[in-house]
Amino acid sequence: MDKAPEIHFPKLEKPSGKKQTTTVVVGALAVAWLAVEFVFKPLFNKLNSSKDKAVSDDTTAPPASDDATAPTTADDATAPSASDA
């Protein structure tokens, strides 16, 4: 009986060196970033909602009187007021 001819596949080279290291590091950083986002997402949402609440509390404060906040212009200084009449 004749032996079946052996099939020789081309040898596949494994990536090595800087390219492989860079790929592994970038992949590890991406997985770590996603893990942190997933684990701490409830905490981030809680902090954002409390920050939004603090900002909304500032906007609900009554505004100062219009006279105190209005900028003075040259027309205002020369125009007679109701108390001058």
N, CA and C atoms as a LAMMPS dump frame, in Angstrom:
ITEM: TIMESTEP
0
ITEM: NUMBER OF ATOMS
255
ITEM: BOX BOUNDS ff ff ff
-5.0000000000000000e+02 5.0000000000000000e+02
-5.0000000000000000e+02 5.0000000000000000e+02
-5.0000000000000000e+02 5.0000000000000000e+02
ITEM: ATOMS id mol type element x y z
1 1 1 N 0.817 -1.168 0
2 1 2 C 0 0 0
3 1 3 C 0.873 1.248 0
4 2 1 N 0.419 2.159 -0.792
5 2 2 C 1.156 3.409 -0.868
6 2 3 C 0.717 4.316 0.272
7 3 1 N 1.667 5.07 0.776
8 3 2 C 1.354 6.06 1.804
9 3 3 C 0.661 7.249 1.162
10 4 1 N -0.323 7.801 1.879
11 4 2 C -0.986 9.006 1.391
12 4 3 C 0.014 10.158 1.453
13 5 1 N 0.012 10.981 0.442
14 5 2 C 0.966 12.096 0.468
15 5 3 C 0.628 13.053 1.624
16 6 1 N 1.648 13.482 2.291
17 6 2 C 1.45 14.419 3.403
18 6 3 C 1.218 15.824 2.845
19 7 1 N 0.309 16.497 3.485
20 7 2 C 0.009 17.865 3.071
21 7 3 C 0.803 18.8 3.976
22 8 1 N 1.555 19.659 3.362
23 8 2 C 2.358 20.616 4.119
24 8 3 C 1.714 21.999 4.028
25 9 1 N 1.296 22.496 5.18
26 9 2 C 0.724 23.834 5.231
27 9 3 C 1.84 24.832 5.472
28 10 1 N 1.671 26.011 4.962
29 10 2 C 2.718 27.01 5.237
30 10 3 C 2.756 27.312 6.73
31 11 1 N 3.934 27.513 7.216
32 11 2 C 4.109 27.783 8.638
33 11 3 C 3.595 29.199 8.936
34 12 1 N 2.668 29.274 9.864
35 12 2 C 2.128 30.577 10.252
36 12 3 C 2.998 31.144 11.358
37 13 1 N 3.443 32.346 11.139
38 13 2 C 4.295 32.971 12.145
39 13 3 C 3.426 33.684 13.174
40 14 1 N 3.798 33.501 14.42
41 14 2 C 3.09 34.188 15.492
42 14 3 C 3.626 35.613 15.58
43 15 1 N 2.726 36.571 15.77
44 15 2 C 3.225 37.941 15.917
45 15 3 C 4.037 38.058 17.203
46 16 1 N 5.107 38.749 17.109
47 16 2 C 5.942 38.893 18.301
48 16 3 C 6.539 40.289 18.336
49 17 1 N 7.063 40.611 19.453
50 17 2 C 7.752 41.886 19.596
51 17 3 C 6.827 43.022 19.969
52 18 1 N 7.182 44.174 19.469
53 18 2 C 6.474 45.405 19.852
54 18 3 C 5.019 45.41 19.397
55 19 1 N 4.757 44.859 18.232
56 19 2 C 3.383 44.868 17.712
57 19 3 C 2.46 44.052 18.609
58 20 1 N 2.908 42.887 19.013
59 20 2 C 2.095 42.039 19.886
60 20 3 C 1.911 42.691 21.255
61 21 1 N 2.97 43.252 21.788
62 21 2 C 2.889 43.908 23.098
63 21 3 C 1.921 45.085 23.047
64 22 1 N 2.009 45.877 21.991
65 22 2 C 1.116 47.028 21.843
66 22 3 C -0.334 46.578 21.746
67 23 1 N -0.575 45.53 20.981
68 23 2 C -1.94 45.023 20.824
69 23 3 C -2.498 44.527 22.15
70 24 1 N -1.686 43.809 22.905
71 24 2 C -2.131 43.284 24.201
72 24 3 C -2.398 44.426 25.175
73 25 1 N -1.531 45.418 25.204
74 25 2 C -1.703 46.545 26.135
75 25 3 C -2.952 47.343 25.788
76 26 1 N -3.171 47.629 24.509
77 26 2 C -4.356 48.392 24.096
78 26 3 C -5.625 47.608 24.422
79 27 1 N -5.609 46.307 24.164
80 27 2 C -6.767 45.475 24.494
81 27 3 C -7.043 45.443 25.983
82 28 1 N -5.98 45.318 26.784
83 28 2 C -6.146 45.293 28.238
84 28 3 C -6.686 46.62 28.756
85 29 1 N -6.208 47.727 28.202
86 29 2 C -6.717 49.037 28.621
87 29 3 C -8.186 49.215 28.255
88 30 1 N -8.572 48.734 27.088
89 30 2 C -9.972 48.846 26.673
90 30 3 C -10.875 48.022 27.588
91 31 1 N -10.457 46.812 27.915
92 31 2 C -11.247 45.963 28.8
93 31 3 C -11.313 46.578 30.196
94 32 1 N -10.205 47.116 30.681
95 32 2 C -10.195 47.749 32.003
96 32 3 C -11.116 48.966 32.03
97 33 1 N -11.081 49.784 30.976
98 33 2 C -11.947 50.97 30.907
99 33 3 C -13.421 50.564 30.938
100 34 1 N -13.771 49.563 30.157
101 34 2 C -15.16 49.106 30.132
102 34 3 C -15.576 48.537 31.486
103 35 1 N -14.672 47.822 32.15
104 35 2 C -14.981 47.26 33.461
105 35 3 C -15.232 48.37 34.481
106 36 1 N -14.398 49.396 34.462
107 36 2 C -14.58 50.518 35.393
108 36 3 C -15.897 51.224 35.112
109 37 1 N -16.191 51.471 33.849
110 37 2 C -17.458 52.124 33.498
111 37 3 C -18.648 51.295 33.961
112 38 1 N -18.585 49.995 33.767
113 38 2 C -19.696 49.119 34.134
114 38 3 C -19.864 49.041 35.649
115 39 1 N -18.761 48.909 36.367
116 39 2 C -18.826 48.738 37.822
117 39 3 C -19.24 50.037 38.511
118 40 1 N -18.683 51.158 38.071
119 40 2 C -18.921 52.418 38.767
120 40 3 C -20.035 53.258 38.158
121 41 1 N -20.746 52.743 37.16
122 41 2 C -21.806 53.52 36.519
123 41 3 C -22.869 53.993 37.514
124 42 1 N -23.337 53.144 38.463
125 42 2 C -24.317 53.653 39.431
126 42 3 C -23.765 54.808 40.273
127 43 1 N -22.488 54.724 40.634
128 43 2 C -21.888 55.799 41.416
129 43 3 C -21.794 57.078 40.594
130 44 1 N -21.383 56.954 39.333
131 44 2 C -21.296 58.127 38.469
132 44 3 C -22.666 58.772 38.283
133 45 1 N -23.685 57.96 38.095
134 45 2 C -25.043 58.499 37.931
135 45 3 C -25.502 59.209 39.194
136 46 1 N -25.185 58.641 40.349
137 46 2 C -25.571 59.256 41.62
138 46 3 C -24.869 60.601 41.798
139 47 1 N -23.587 60.652 41.475
140 47 2 C -22.848 61.902 41.606
141 47 3 C -23.385 62.953 40.64
142 48 1 N -23.687 62.546 39.413
143 48 2 C -24.217 63.497 38.437
144 48 3 C -25.584 64.026 38.849
145 49 1 N -26.42 63.154 39.408
146 49 2 C -27.749 63.616 39.81
147 49 3 C -27.655 64.572 40.992
148 50 1 N -26.715 64.324 41.905
149 50 2 C -26.572 65.243 43.036
150 50 3 C -25.99 66.572 42.571
151 51 1 N -25.097 66.534 41.569
152 51 2 C -24.539 67.766 41.029
153 51 3 C -25.628 68.555 40.31
154 52 1 N -26.462 67.869 39.541
155 52 2 C -27.56 68.528 38.847
156 52 3 C -28.544 69.122 39.843
157 53 1 N -28.777 68.424 40.941
158 53 2 C -29.686 68.919 41.962
159 53 3 C -29.135 70.192 42.599
160 54 1 N -27.815 70.222 42.851
161 54 2 C -27.199 71.412 43.441
162 54 3 C -27.3 72.595 42.483
163 55 1 N -27.119 72.359 41.209
164 55 2 C -27.216 73.435 40.225
165 55 3 C -28.652 73.925 40.141
166 56 1 N -29.626 73.023 40.179
167 56 2 C -31.018 73.444 40.084
168 56 3 C -31.446 74.202 41.34
169 57 1 N -30.842 73.896 42.492
170 57 2 C -31.147 74.65 43.705
171 57 3 C -30.696 76.099 43.562
172 58 1 N -29.566 76.311 42.898
173 58 2 C -29.068 77.672 42.696
174 58 3 C -29.99 78.452 41.772
175 59 1 N -30.563 77.803 40.792
176 59 2 C -31.405 78.516 39.832
177 59 3 C -32.781 78.821 40.402
178 60 1 N -33.192 78.132 41.452
179 60 2 C -34.504 78.402 42.029
180 60 3 C -34.451 79.497 43.084
181 61 1 N -33.27 79.985 43.417
182 61 2 C -33.146 81.064 44.389
183 61 3 C -33.78 82.318 43.792
184 62 1 N -34.421 83.132 44.618
185 62 2 C -35.05 84.341 44.074
186 62 3 C -33.988 85.296 43.534
187 63 1 N -34.252 85.9 42.395
188 63 2 C -33.264 86.815 41.809
189 63 3 C -33.156 88.087 42.643
190 64 1 N -32.031 88.722 42.562
191 64 2 C -31.833 89.995 43.256
192 64 3 C -32.717 91.04 42.586
193 65 1 N -32.905 92.174 43.245
194 65 2 C -33.761 93.204 42.672
195 65 3 C -33.173 93.667 41.34
196 66 1 N -34.047 94.064 40.435
197 66 2 C -33.612 94.446 39.099
198 66 3 C -32.724 95.688 39.118
199 67 1 N -32.972 96.593 40.043
200 67 2 C -32.185 97.824 40.088
201 67 3 C -30.736 97.539 40.459
202 68 1 N -30.512 96.597 41.34
203 68 2 C -29.156 96.319 41.797
204 68 3 C -28.35 95.572 40.741
205 69 1 N -29.013 94.775 39.923
206 69 2 C -28.281 93.973 38.952
207 69 3 C -28.175 94.638 37.593
208 70 1 N -28.972 95.652 37.322
209 70 2 C -28.954 96.308 36.019
210 70 3 C -27.703 97.175 35.901
211 71 1 N -27 97.096 34.779
212 71 2 C -25.816 97.939 34.608
213 71 3 C -26.225 99.396 34.414
214 72 1 N -25.424 100.275 34.922
215 72 2 C -25.698 101.704 34.798
216 72 3 C -25.16 102.194 33.47
217 73 1 N -25.991 102.925 32.743
218 73 2 C -25.561 103.481 31.46
219 73 3 C -25.551 104.984 31.568
220 74 1 N -25.024 105.647 30.579
221 74 2 C -24.964 107.11 30.581
222 74 3 C -26.369 107.691 30.551
223 75 1 N -27.303 107.048 29.859
224 75 2 C -28.669 107.542 29.794
225 75 3 C -29.333 107.499 31.154
226 76 1 N -29.024 106.462 31.935
227 76 2 C -29.633 106.352 33.259
228 76 3 C -29.166 107.463 34.186
229 77 1 N -27.947 107.889 34.06
230 77 2 C -27.395 108.911 34.949
231 77 3 C -27.983 110.28 34.655
232 78 1 N -28.311 110.568 33.389
233 78 2 C -28.812 111.913 33.058
234 78 3 C -30.331 111.996 33.025
235 79 1 N -31.001 110.871 32.929
236 79 2 C -32.455 110.881 32.862
237 79 3 C -33.038 111.201 34.232
238 80 1 N -34.055 112.06 34.273
239 80 2 C -34.669 112.341 35.581
240 80 3 C -35.48 111.138 36.064
241 81 1 N -35.433 110.885 37.342
242 81 2 C -36.193 109.781 37.888
243 81 3 C -37.505 110.281 38.443
244 82 1 N -38.376 109.378 38.815
245 82 2 C -39.692 109.748 39.345
246 82 3 C -39.548 110.456 40.678
247 83 1 N -38.519 110.179 41.463
248 83 2 C -38.346 110.817 42.758
249 83 3 C -37.84 112.238 42.62
250 84 1 N -37.19 112.604 41.469
251 84 2 C -36.684 113.945 41.269
252 84 3 C -37.811 114.925 40.94
253 85 1 N -38.88 114.479 40.42
254 85 2 C -39.945 115.363 39.959
255 85 3 C -40.758 115.937 41.063
